[in-house]
């Protein structure tokens, strides 16, 4: 879970990467920007570190010794909503979709710009702290309650275990209840980089969100074929 007491000059990053030189250079840059970086070189060590320390964000390589990044991501998601960014040399869409389905929030393909990595980590942490978007007021749509300040979502009073990005998606949809949002517009409202995002990424996130809403809530999140997505409590839509 996220640490409620944040470092004064940045946030805590768990960096799981087996390329020692890449990890050293990347960590040096991030630390020069005020972040606190903990580096480990294999998947099992990453899980141990995550279990013993609270981090604000996890940077996770895809190909790792002992336990690969997909297995680490899946294990982390079972117990934490900490934002996860994948670093991968794999550029195929099917691989990116797989990572997102297992719970990753974002990805960068190697080789990458350290400045872009920093910007993406900052965006993930802002979102996780409920600081993304102009409004932090509690939003109520029928049985759905969204509290951006606490990053809490509830359906009929029952908590929804959403990641920060899933929360942003649901808030964007609920704030525009009754309106169809195309994929690009929805990604923009949720804070995604639409220049880098691909169509299926939003479909994967919405699918995960619908599963978490459960049998009572998933009906409110509707797919409008060829147009986008719609949040509506009207059963007939």
VEXDREN-2710 file (C-alpha; in Angstrom, 1 decimal):
% VEXDREN-2710
k/r/px/py/pz
1/UNK/0.0/0.0/0.0
2/UNK/1.1/3.6/-0.4
3/UNK/3.0/5.1/2.5
4/UNK/1.0/8.0/4.0
5/UNK/4.2/9.8/5.0
6/UNK/6.0/10.8/1.9
7/UNK/9.7/11.9/1.7
8/UNK/10.1/15.7/1.7
9/UNK/11.9/15.9/-1.7
10/UNK/10.2/13.2/-3.7
11/UNK/8.8/9.7/-3.5
12/UNK/9.9/6.2/-3.1
13/UNK/10.6/4.0/-6.1
14/UNK/11.2/0.3/-6.2
15/UNK/13.3/-0.4/-9.3
16/UNK/13.4/-4.1/-10.3
17/UNK/15.9/-4.4/-13.2
18/UNK/18.6/-7.0/-13.9
19/UNK/20.7/-4.8/-16.2
20/UNK/23.0/-3.4/-13.6
21/UNK/24.5/-0.6/-15.7
22/UNK/21.0/0.6/-16.9
23/UNK/19.7/0.4/-13.3
24/UNK/22.7/2.4/-12.0
25/UNK/22.4/5.2/-14.6
26/UNK/18.6/5.4/-14.3
27/UNK/18.7/5.4/-10.5
28/UNK/21.4/8.1/-10.4
29/UNK/19.2/10.3/-12.6
30/UNK/16.0/9.7/-10.6
31/UNK/17.9/10.4/-7.3
32/UNK/19.3/13.6/-8.8
33/UNK/15.7/14.7/-9.2
34/UNK/14.9/14.0/-5.5
35/UNK/13.4/10.5/-5.7
36/UNK/14.4/7.8/-3.3
37/UNK/15.3/4.7/-5.4
38/UNK/15.7/1.1/-4.1
39/UNK/17.1/-1.2/-6.7
40/UNK/17.0/-5.0/-6.8
41/UNK/18.1/-7.3/-9.7
42/UNK/15.6/-10.2/-9.7
43/UNK/11.9/-10.8/-9.3
44/UNK/12.0/-12.7/-6.0
45/UNK/14.1/-9.9/-4.4
46/UNK/11.5/-7.4/-5.8
47/UNK/8.7/-9.1/-4.0
48/UNK/10.6/-9.4/-0.8
49/UNK/11.4/-5.7/-0.9
50/UNK/7.8/-4.7/-1.7
51/UNK/6.6/-6.8/1.2
52/UNK/8.9/-5.1/3.7
53/UNK/8.8/-1.5/2.6
54/UNK/6.1/0.9/1.4
55/UNK/6.8/2.4/-2.1
56/UNK/5.0/5.1/-4.0
57/UNK/5.6/3.4/-7.4
58/UNK/7.2/0.3/-8.8
59/UNK/9.3/0.2/-12.0
60/UNK/9.4/-3.4/-13.2
61/UNK/11.5/-5.0/-16.0
62/UNK/9.7/-7.6/-18.1
63/UNK/12.5/-10.2/-18.3
64/UNK/14.0/-10.9/-14.9
65/UNK/15.8/-13.8/-13.3
66/UNK/14.2/-16.1/-10.7
67/UNK/10.7/-14.6/-11.3
68/UNK/9.8/-12.7/-14.4
69/UNK/8.1/-9.3/-14.4
70/UNK/4.7/-10.6/-15.3
71/UNK/4.7/-13.0/-12.3
72/UNK/5.9/-10.2/-10.0
73/UNK/3.2/-7.8/-11.3
74/UNK/0.5/-10.4/-10.8
75/UNK/1.7/-11.1/-7.2
76/UNK/1.9/-7.4/-6.3
77/UNK/-1.6/-6.8/-7.6
78/UNK/-3.0/-9.5/-5.4
79/UNK/-1.9/-7.5/-2.3
80/UNK/-1.3/-3.9/-3.3
81/UNK/-2.6/-1.1/-5.5
82/UNK/0.8/0.6/-5.8
83/UNK/1.2/2.0/-9.3
84/UNK/3.3/-0.3/-11.6
85/UNK/5.2/0.8/-14.7
86/UNK/6.7/-1.9/-17.0
87/UNK/10.0/-1.5/-18.7
88/UNK/10.2/-3.8/-21.6
89/UNK/12.2/-4.5/-24.8
90/UNK/9.0/-6.1/-26.2
91/UNK/7.2/-3.8/-28.5
92/UNK/4.4/-6.1/-29.7
93/UNK/0.9/-4.9/-28.7
94/UNK/0.0/-8.4/-27.4
95/UNK/2.8/-8.2/-24.8
96/UNK/1.7/-4.7/-23.7
97/UNK/-1.9/-5.9/-23.4
98/UNK/-0.8/-8.9/-21.3
99/UNK/1.0/-6.6/-18.9
100/UNK/-2.0/-4.3/-18.5
101/UNK/-4.3/-7.3/-18.0
102/UNK/-2.1/-8.4/-15.1
103/UNK/-2.4/-5.1/-13.4
104/UNK/0.3/-2.7/-14.8
105/UNK/-0.7/0.9/-15.0
106/UNK/1.8/2.1/-17.7
107/UNK/4.7/0.9/-19.7
108/UNK/7.9/2.2/-21.5
109/UNK/9.7/0.3/-24.3
110/UNK/13.5/0.1/-24.1
111/UNK/15.5/2.1/-24.9
112/UNK/13.7/5.0/-23.1
113/UNK/14.3/8.5/-22.1
114/UNK/15.0/9.0/-18.4
115/UNK/13.2/12.3/-18.5
116/UNK/10.1/10.6/-19.9
117/UNK/10.4/7.9/-17.3
118/UNK/10.5/10.6/-14.6
119/UNK/7.4/12.3/-16.1
120/UNK/5.5/9.1/-16.2
121/UNK/6.4/8.2/-12.6
122/UNK/5.3/11.6/-11.4
123/UNK/2.0/11.3/-13.2
124/UNK/1.4/7.8/-11.7
125/UNK/2.1/9.1/-8.2
126/UNK/0.0/12.2/-8.6
127/UNK/-2.9/10.0/-9.7
128/UNK/-2.3/7.6/-6.8
129/UNK/-2.4/10.5/-4.3
130/UNK/-5.6/11.7/-5.8
131/UNK/-4.0/14.9/-7.2
132/UNK/-4.7/14.3/-10.9
133/UNK/-7.5/16.4/-12.3
134/UNK/-9.0/19.7/-11.2
135/UNK/-11.5/18.5/-8.7
136/UNK/-11.1/16.6/-5.5
137/UNK/-14.7/16.9/-4.4
138/UNK/-16.6/13.6/-3.6
139/UNK/-18.6/12.5/-6.5
140/UNK/-21.9/10.6/-6.1
141/UNK/-23.7/8.8/-8.9
142/UNK/-26.5/6.7/-7.6
143/UNK/-24.9/3.8/-5.6
144/UNK/-21.4/4.9/-6.7
145/UNK/-19.3/7.1/-4.5
146/UNK/-15.9/8.4/-5.5
147/UNK/-13.6/10.3/-3.1
148/UNK/-10.6/11.6/-5.1
149/UNK/-8.9/13.0/-2.0
150/UNK/-8.8/9.6/-0.3
151/UNK/-8.7/7.7/-3.7
152/UNK/-11.6/5.6/-2.5
153/UNK/-14.4/4.2/-4.5
154/UNK/-17.6/2.5/-3.1
155/UNK/-20.6/0.8/-4.6
156/UNK/-23.6/0.7/-2.3
157/UNK/-21.1/1.4/0.5
158/UNK/-18.9/-1.6/-0.3
159/UNK/-15.3/-0.6/-1.2
160/UNK/-14.0/-1.2/-4.7
161/UNK/-10.3/-2.3/-4.9
162/UNK/-9.3/-0.1/-7.7
163/UNK/-5.8/0.9/-8.9
164/UNK/-5.1/4.6/-9.3
165/UNK/-5.6/4.5/-13.1
166/UNK/-8.9/2.5/-12.8
167/UNK/-10.1/5.1/-10.3
168/UNK/-9.3/7.9/-12.8
169/UNK/-11.1/6.0/-15.6
170/UNK/-14.2/5.5/-13.4
171/UNK/-14.2/9.1/-12.3
172/UNK/-13.9/10.4/-15.9
173/UNK/-16.9/8.2/-16.9
174/UNK/-19.0/9.0/-13.8
175/UNK/-18.3/12.8/-14.2
176/UNK/-19.7/12.4/-17.7
177/UNK/-22.6/10.1/-16.9
178/UNK/-25.0/9.7/-19.8
179/UNK/-22.4/10.8/-22.4
180/UNK/-20.5/8.5/-24.7
181/UNK/-16.7/9.0/-24.4
182/UNK/-14.5/7.8/-27.2
183/UNK/-11.3/5.9/-26.4
184/UNK/-9.0/8.9/-27.0
185/UNK/-11.2/11.3/-25.0
186/UNK/-11.5/8.9/-22.1
187/UNK/-7.7/8.3/-22.1
188/UNK/-7.2/12.1/-22.1
189/UNK/-9.6/12.6/-19.2
190/UNK/-8.0/9.8/-17.2
191/UNK/-4.5/11.3/-17.7
192/UNK/-3.1/8.9/-20.2
193/UNK/-0.7/9.9/-22.9
194/UNK/-2.9/9.5/-26.0
195/UNK/0.1/9.9/-28.3
196/UNK/1.6/6.7/-27.0
197/UNK/-1.5/4.8/-26.0
198/UNK/-3.1/2.2/-28.2
199/UNK/-6.7/1.4/-28.6
200/UNK/-6.7/-2.0/-26.9
201/UNK/-5.0/-0.6/-23.8
202/UNK/-8.1/1.3/-22.8
203/UNK/-10.2/-1.8/-23.5
204/UNK/-8.1/-3.8/-21.1
205/UNK/-8.4/-1.3/-18.4
206/UNK/-12.1/-1.0/-18.8
207/UNK/-12.5/-4.7/-18.8
208/UNK/-10.6/-4.9/-15.5
209/UNK/-12.6/-2.1/-14.1
210/UNK/-15.9/-3.8/-15.1
211/UNK/-14.8/-7.0/-13.3
212/UNK/-14.1/-5.1/-10.1
213/UNK/-17.4/-3.4/-10.2
214/UNK/-19.0/-6.8/-9.8
215/UNK/-22.5/-8.1/-10.8
216/UNK/-24.2/-5.1/-9.2
217/UNK/-22.1/-2.4/-10.8
218/UNK/-20.7/-3.6/-14.1
219/UNK/-24.1/-3.0/-15.9
220/UNK/-23.5/0.8/-15.4
221/UNK/-20.3/0.7/-17.5
222/UNK/-21.5/0.2/-21.1
223/UNK/-19.7/-0.4/-24.4
224/UNK/-21.2/1.5/-27.3
225/UNK/-19.9/-0.3/-30.3
226/UNK/-17.9/1.8/-32.7
227/UNK/-18.2/4.9/-30.4
228/UNK/-16.7/4.3/-27.0
229/UNK/-17.9/3.8/-23.4
230/UNK/-20.7/5.2/-21.3
231/UNK/-21.5/5.3/-17.6
232/UNK/-25.3/5.1/-17.1
233/UNK/-27.5/3.8/-14.4
234/UNK/-30.3/3.4/-16.9
235/UNK/-30.8/-0.3/-17.5
236/UNK/-32.2/0.2/-21.0
237/UNK/-29.1/2.0/-22.4
END
